[in-house]
Amino acid sequence: MTTLYGDSNSNLYSNVSTSASFTTQSSTVSTVSTSSHMPLRLSKKLLNQARDRLLALQEKLEVDEDTKPIIIAENVSLGDYIKYRKTDRKLPVRIRLVDGKILAYEVPLTSHGAVVGRISKMVVVWNNQLDCAYEEDLIVGLNSYYTADLTIRPQGLPRAPAGQEPNSDGNAYPTMVVEVGNSEPVPSLHDLSAGYFSPRTTIQIYLAIKLFPIRQNGTRAMLALRYLRTNHNNTVPDIIISFGTASPHSSTIEFLTNVVGVPPANITGVGFSATACNTPGLPDYRLHIPVIELFNGASGGVPGAFNGLYLDLWELQNIVLTLTR
């Protein structure tokens, strides 16, 4: 069961049979009514309300992982949502369909796009047999439809069987997906693992990057969480690396260890190691992406000369700090 997140002080959704709005401490977010006889519409006002709420939440989320969802519509069918996304892509806030609910979860900021772009560059420089795509729509369940920040797939994957396509393009599912969270909290990023590794998909690797707000002293915490389908508990990250200029807040670590069940020894890096992330190429900050999973299903097999991709997390930290100076 996927848990959804937004503001712990508000319940921002309603039954779809009527229109309603719910007052929070700092804003009001209205919901929309849906009908089987009318196309899905989300007003500009509604989407701007969700964007403003996310921006307000962003400053709180580092110290409060007990959050609820910003849900702007309920009881939405997969077909209606796909039709809406095909006609309206340029939105002020990122949205996804989760179990029939439309969630507003992210405000795309410059650092968000820069991190996605840098990961893509590192991937294709390492091996030009891998293709990257930005903001790819993926069906991950009966009534769930995610838009991944970055997808990676090897060349030579066979097309998906009829009825199991990830989207209308008909290609196979990617072998790896990446999500970057600015406004999106760690619990929400974590919950995506269940969808990405659902029985419908063939995704092998899920990488979540969390960029926390800048603190008053100018430091900033950052986390990388790696999930592998092949792990026994594949919705629990097996590697978490703190790679910012500050340690993550204790509430984040408590969520990961006490709620998710991550062994404390699996969390390393800034705040957990004597080595600071302050120069490229440090072994503690090179995140391993296994080659077998990356090339899963490729007609050419697994490249024999490669042991796997190592993402240098200092490069991600550096580009974020450069953009926010």
C-alpha positions, 0 to 999 in steps of 0.5 A, a space after each residue: 500500500 502506498 503512503 502519500 504525503 503533503 502537510 501534516 496540518 491539512 487533509 487536502 482532498 475530498 470526495 470527487 462527487 462534490 467540489 470542496 476546499 480545505 483551509 490550512 495554516 498558510 493556504 487553501 487548496 481546493 479539489 476538483 469534481 470528476 465525472 465519467 461524462 466529462 474530460 478531466 480538467 485541473 484549473 490554473 488556480 488549483 495548480 498554483 495553489 498546490 505549487 504555493 503550498 509545496 514551496 511553503 512546505 519545502 522549508 519545513 520538510 527537513 525537520 518534519 517527515 510526518 507529512 500528508 499528501 497534497 491530493 488535488 483529485 480523487 477517483 480518476 481513471 488511468 485513461 482519463 489521466 493519460 488523456 489529460 497529460 497528453 493535452 496539458 504538459 506545461 504545469 506549474 507543479 509536477 503531478 502523478 496518478 497514484 491509486 486513482 488520486 492525482 498528487 501534486 508533489 514537486 515544484 521544478 527548480 533549477 537545481 532539480 533539472 541540473 542534477 537530472 542533467 548531470 546524472 544523464 551526462 555521467 551515464 552516457 559518458 560511461 557507456 554510449 549504449 545507454 539511452 536517457 530520457 527526461 520526464 518519461 511517463 510510465 504506467 506502474 499499476 492498474 491506476 497509477 501513472 508516474 512521470 520519471 525525472 530520468 529513465 535509462 535503458 540499454 539499446 537493443 531492448 525488445 519492445 514490450 508485449 502487447 498490453 504491458 507497454 509503459 506508455 503509448 510509445 510501446 517501448 520496453 520499460 527502462 532498466 533504471 529510473 531516477 527521481 530528484 526531490 526538492 519539494 518532494 519529501 523523503 517518504 514520498 520519494 521512498 514510496 515510489 519504489 513500490 510502484 517502480 518495482 510493481 509486477 507490471 514493470 521490469 525496472 531494475 534500479 531506482 535511484 532517489 536524490 533528495 536535496 534539502 533546503 539551505 540552512 541558515 549557516 549556508 550548509 545543505 544536506 543531500 541524500 542518495 538512496 539506491 533501490 534494487 529489484 533483485 534485493 529480497 526487500 527491494 522497497 528498502 534502499 540498500 545504500 544511502 549516502 549523505 553527500 551534502 555539506 551537512 548531516 541530514 536532520 535526525 527526523 529523516 534518519 529516524 524515518 529511514 531506520 525506524 519506519 522504512 527499516 534501513 539498517 543504520 550501517 547502510 547509511 554512510 557519508 556526511 554525518 556518518 563518516 570522517 570524510 567530507 564530500 569536498 572533492 571529486 573521486 572520493 571512494 565514499 561518495 561514488 555510488 555503484 550502479 550494477 551493470 547486470 541490472 542496467 543491461 537487463 534484457 538487452 539483446 547484446 547482453 552485458 558488456 564484459 569490460 564494465 563492472 558497473 557505473 560509479 556516480 560521483 556524488 560530489 559532482 551533484 553536490 557541486 552543481 547544486 551549490 554552484 547554482 545556489 551561491 
